[in-house]
Amino acid sequence: MTPKEKAKELIDKFIDSTKVFYNNEWKTDLSEAKKCALICADECIKEHCHESEHKDPNAQDRWIEFWQEVKQEINNL
């Protein structure tokens, strides 16, 4: 999965949970879904770094790079 695909997947998972009722109808709130997706990406980075302190640093660097790219794609959507 590419970072762009992962970003879209995360936003899609949060979009229904971030709907707001405005002018007598439910509307999606993309900015709130993006905030949730960014929090999720940050948690993935944090947890992986914590779990892999003694593992292959190259794998850890690739993991962090992937999630940083996901965060960029979330912001671009």
Secondary structure, 3 states (H helix, E strand, C coil): CCHHHHHHHHHHHHHHHHCEEECCEEECCHHHHHHHHHHHHHHHHHHHHHHCCCCCHHHHHHHHHHHHHHHHHHHHC
